[in-house]
Amino acid sequence: MTTPVLPPEGGGSAAQRADSAEFPTRSSVRRAEAAAAAAASGRRGSASSVPAARRVLRSELVARRAAEHHASTTAAAVPATRSRLSVRRSVVSVTVMTVTAGLFGTVALPAFALDQDDPATSEAAAAAAVTDARVAGGQTLAVDAAVTGVDATRADWSATSQATLDAAAAAAAQALAAQQQAAQASAAAAASSSASSSASSAGTGSGSSRSMATEAIASSGSTGQAAVYQAALQYVGTPYVFGGATPAGFDCSGFVMYVYAKFGVSLPHSVGSQAALGTTISASEARPGDVVVFNDGSHDGFYAGNGMILDAPKPGGYVSVRPLWSSAVHYVRYAV
């Protein structure tokens, strides 16, 4: 059922009447109810529809007021929500700016503190500071004026070519061969002289027993020592090895011990003990193959004649024939 809405009491303008149409007053509601009742009674002839019309109008009025209240409440809530959102955004913006400024200050300010104008100038200043520190902690050297006035020239040094070295090695080999030949000739001459001396001594039958023993040693040693020397020459070039007594490597007393063992003479591996077991002879009596012993007991080797020695020299050296470099020696002979 549609209920007509009447204009407000006392007439009024068209705008007021339009507002009243949208927002009914109590008086308009009453008039509308009366009109509805009259119309209903005229059409149906009954007053039972009046309460129903009132209920409809009241429900419409309540609905309109609820809508107005909801609209006003929503309109008030929207600015409040927007205000809270704007506050949150402001707080976030301030926080981000603060953190960014802190990071920038942490990274950039040390660089600005070094030199805000020119990095090259900063590096130069740092290098200068290092140089100053070195100079301050360094040492000073004073050179006498007499020294600085002396002319410095390059010494007359030159490199030796491989051809020169090869030639020197060949000359050394030839010299060694010549020494060996001379030693052999000397040993042969000594053996011949000793044989003649032995025959003469036997023919005369004179002399004491000691001289006869010495001559016997000399006679047997002349030929025997030559054989010992020839045997020792076979090991020229053997490397020196401390404690060595084999062809793989010799030391001085090990070399003497090894060679004499081939002729049935057992010697200890010691310079002092070897000297004590032999017969000491004079330098004039010494023949190639006799043993040269240094007086301090530091070294020994085979006498090679003509002031030479055949020995195992020292670490890094080789068995070789070389000049005897000291006169503080004595000679020992063994009966072979």
C-alpha positions in Angstrom: 0.0 0.0 0.0 1.4 3.4 -1.0 0.8 6.2 1.4 0.9 9.7 -0.1 3.1 12.3 1.6 1.5 15.7 2.2 3.2 19.1 2.2 4.2 20.6 5.5 1.8 22.7 7.5 1.6 26.4 6.7 2.6 26.0 3.0 6.2 27.0 2.4 8.5 27.3 -0.6 9.0 24.6 -3.2 12.5 23.7 -1.7 11.0 23.3 1.8 8.2 21.2 0.4 10.9 19.0 -1.4 12.8 18.7 1.8 9.7 17.7 3.7 9.0 15.1 1.0 12.4 13.5 1.7 12.3 14.0 5.5 8.6 13.8 6.8 7.7 15.6 10.1 5.3 14.4 12.8 2.5 16.7 11.6 2.9 15.4 8.0 2.8 11.9 9.3 -0.4 12.6 11.1 -2.0 14.2 8.1 -0.9 11.3 6.0 -2.4 8.9 8.4 -5.7 10.8 8.5 -5.9 11.0 4.8 -5.0 7.3 4.5 -7.7 6.5 7.0 -10.3 8.5 5.2 -9.4 7.0 1.9 -9.5 3.6 3.3 -12.9 4.1 4.9 -14.3 5.5 1.7 -13.0 2.6 -0.4 -13.6 -0.2 2.0 -15.9 1.3 4.5 -13.8 0.0 7.4 -11.3 1.7 9.9 -9.2 -1.5 10.3 -6.5 -0.2 7.8 -5.5 2.9 9.9 -3.2 1.1 12.3 -1.5 -0.7 9.4 -0.8 2.6 7.6 0.6 4.1 10.8 2.9 1.2 11.2 4.1 1.6 7.6 4.9 5.3 8.0 6.6 4.8 11.3 8.8 2.0 9.8 9.7 4.3 6.9 10.6 7.1 9.4 12.7 4.8 11.5 14.5 3.5 8.4 15.2 7.0 7.2 16.6 8.1 10.5 18.8 5.0 10.7 20.2 5.7 7.3 20.9 9.3 8.2 22.7 8.2 11.4 24.8 5.6 9.5 25.7 8.2 6.9 26.8 10.7 9.5 28.8 8.0 11.4 30.6 6.8 8.2 31.4 10.3 7.2 33.0 11.0 10.6 34.9 7.7 10.6 36.5 8.1 7.2 38.5 11.3 8.2 39.6 9.6 11.4 40.9 6.5 9.4 42.6 8.7 6.9 44.2 10.7 9.7 45.6 7.5 11.3 47.0 6.3 8.0 48.6 9.7 7.4 50.2 9.6 10.8 51.6 6.1 10.2 53.0 7.2 6.8 54.6 10.2 8.4 56.3 8.1 11.1 57.6 5.6 8.5 58.9 8.4 6.4 60.7 10.0 9.3 62.2 6.7 10.3 63.5 5.9 6.8 65.0 9.4 6.5 66.8 9.0 9.8 68.2 5.6 9.0 69.4 6.9 5.6 71.1 9.9 7.1 72.9 7.7 9.6 74.2 5.3 7.0 75.3 8.2 4.8 77.1 9.8 7.7 78.8 6.5 8.6 80.1 5.9 5.1 80.8 9.3 3.8 82.1 11.3 6.8 85.4 9.3 7.2 86.2 10.0 3.6 85.4 13.7 4.0 87.5 13.8 7.1 90.5 12.7 5.2 90.3 15.3 2.4 87.1 16.9 1.2 88.8 18.7 -1.7 91.3 16.4 -3.6 91.9 12.6 -3.2 95.2 13.0 -4.9 96.3 15.5 -2.3 95.3 13.1 0.4 97.4 10.3 -1.1 100.3 12.6 -1.5 100.0 13.7 2.1 99.9 10.0 3.3 103.0 9.2 1.2 104.8 12.2 2.6 103.9 11.1 6.2 105.3 7.6 5.5 108.5 9.1 4.1 108.9 11.4 7.1 108.4 8.5 9.5 111.1 6.5 7.7 113.5 9.3 7.7 112.9 10.0 11.4 113.5 6.4 12.3 116.3 5.7 9.8 120.0 5.5 10.2 122.5 8.0 9.0 125.8 7.2 7.4 128.8 9.5 7.4 131.5 9.0 4.8 134.9 10.4 5.3 136.0 13.0 2.7 139.2 11.0 2.0 137.2 8.0 1.0 134.8 9.9 -1.2 137.7 11.4 -3.1 139.1 8.1 -4.2 138.3 7.1 -7.8 136.3 3.9 -8.1 137.1 1.7 -11.1 135.9 -1.7 -12.3 138.3 -4.5 -11.6 139.7 -6.4 -14.6 137.4 -9.5 -14.4 136.3 -11.6 -17.3 134.2 -14.7 -17.7 135.9 -18.0 -18.6 134.5 -19.7 -21.6 133.7 -23.4 -21.8 136.5 -24.0 -24.3 139.0 -22.5 -21.9 137.7 -24.8 -19.1 137.9 -27.8 -21.4 141.4 -27.0 -22.3 142.4 -26.6 -18.7 140.9 -30.0 -17.8 142.8 -31.6 -20.7 146.0 -30.0 -19.5 145.4 -31.3 -16.0 144.8 -34.8 -17.3 148.0 -34.7 -19.3 149.9 -33.4 -16.2 148.5 -36.2 -14.1 149.5 -38.8 -16.7 153.0 -37.3 -16.8 153.1 -37.5 -13.0 152.1 -41.1 -13.0 154.7 -42.0 -15.6 157.4 -40.1 -13.6 156.3 -41.9 -10.5 156.5 -45.3 -12.2 160.0 -44.5 -13.6 161.1 -43.3 -10.1 159.7 -46.5 -8.6 161.5 -48.6 -11.1 164.8 -46.8 -10.6 164.4 -47.1 -6.8 163.8 -50.8 -7.2 166.9 -51.3 -9.3 169.0 -49.3 -6.9 167.7 -51.2 -3.9 168.4 -54.5 -5.6 171.9 -53.5 -6.3 172.4 -52.3 -2.7 170.9 -55.6 -1.4 173.3 -57.7 -3.5 176.3 -55.7 -2.4 175.3 -56.0 1.3 174.9 -59.7 0.9 178.3 -60.1 -0.8 180.2 -58.3 2.0 178.3 -59.9 4.8 179.0 -57.0 7.1 176.7 -54.7 9.2 174.7 -55.2 12.3 171.4 -57.1 12.5 169.4 -53.8 12.7 170.9 -52.4 9.5 170.3 -55.8 7.8 166.6 -55.6 8.9 166.3 -52.0 7.6 167.9 -53.0 4.3 165.6 -56.0 4.1 162.6 -53.7 4.6 164.0 -51.2 2.0 164.7 -54.0 -0.4 161.3 -55.6 -0.1 159.7 -52.2 0.0 161.3 -50.9 -3.2 159.5 -53.4 -5.4 156.5 -53.8 -3.1 155.9 -50.1 -2.7 155.9 -49.6 -6.4 153.2 -52.3 -6.8 151.2 -50.7 -4.0 151.5 -47.3 -5.7 150.3 -48.7 -9.1 147.4 -50.3 -7.4 146.5 -47.0 -5.6 146.6 -45.1 -9.0 143.6 -47.2 -10.2 141.3 -45.2 -7.8 142.1 -41.7 -9.0 138.8 -39.9 -9.4 137.0 -41.8 -6.6 135.0 -39.3 -4.5 135.8 -38.5 -0.9 133.3 -39.9 1.6 133.8 -39.5 5.3 134.4 -42.9 6.8 134.6 -44.5 3.3 136.8 -47.5 2.7 135.6 -48.9 -0.6 135.8 -47.8 -4.2 132.4 -46.2 -3.8 134.1 -43.6 -1.7 137.2 -43.1 0.4 138.5 -40.9 3.2 142.3 -40.6 3.7 143.0 -43.5 6.1 140.3 -45.6 4.5 142.0 -45.3 1.1 145.4 -46.4 2.6 143.8 -49.3 4.5 141.9 -50.6 1.4 144.9 -50.6 -0.9 147.3 -52.2 1.6 144.8 -54.9 2.3 145.2 -56.1 -1.2 148.9 -56.9 -0.4 148.1 -58.7 2.9 148.8 -55.8 5.2 145.9 -55.3 7.7 145.7 -51.7 8.9 143.2 -50.0 11.2 141.0 -47.2 9.9 142.8 -44.5 11.7 145.7 -42.1 10.8 147.5 -42.4 14.2 147.2 -46.2 14.4 148.5 -46.6 10.8 151.5 -44.5 11.6 152.3 -46.5 14.7 152.2 -49.8 12.9 154.7 -48.9 10.2 158.5 -48.2 10.2 159.3 -44.6 10.1 161.8 -43.7 7.3 163.5 -40.4 6.3 162.3 -38.3 3.4 165.3 -39.2 1.3 164.4 -42.9 1.7 160.7 -42.5 0.9 159.5 -44.1 -2.4 156.2 -44.0 -4.2 153.8 -46.3 -2.3 155.2 -45.4 1.1 152.7 -43.5 3.4 153.0 -39.8 4.1 151.6 -39.0 7.6 151.0 -35.5 8.8 152.7 -34.9 12.2 149.4 -33.7 13.8 147.7 -36.9 12.8 145.1 -35.1 10.7 145.8 -36.7 7.3 147.8 -39.4 5.4 148.1 -40.7 1.9 150.5 -42.4 -0.5 153.8 -40.7 -1.3 153.9 -40.1 -5.1 157.6 -39.0 -5.4 158.9 -35.6 -6.3 157.2 -33.9 -3.4 153.7 -35.1 -4.5 151.0 -37.0 -2.6 148.2 -39.4 -3.8 145.3 -39.1 -1.4 141.6 -38.7 -0.8 141.6 -35.0 0.1 138.4 -33.7 1.7 134.6 -33.5 1.3 133.8 -32.5 -2.2 137.1 -33.7 -3.5 138.4 -36.8 -5.4 141.3 -39.1 -5.1 144.1 -37.4 -7.0 147.9 -36.7 -7.2 148.8 -33.2 -6.0 151.7 -31.3 -4.5 152.4 -31.9 -0.8 151.5 -28.6 0.8 153.3 -29.0 4.2 156.7 -30.0 5.4 155.4 -31.1 8.8 155.1 -34.7 7.8 157.0 -38.0 8.2 157.1 -41.1 6.1 156.1 -44.7 7.1 156.8 -48.0 5.3 155.2 -51.4 5.6 156.8 -54.7 4.5 155.0 -56.0 1.5 
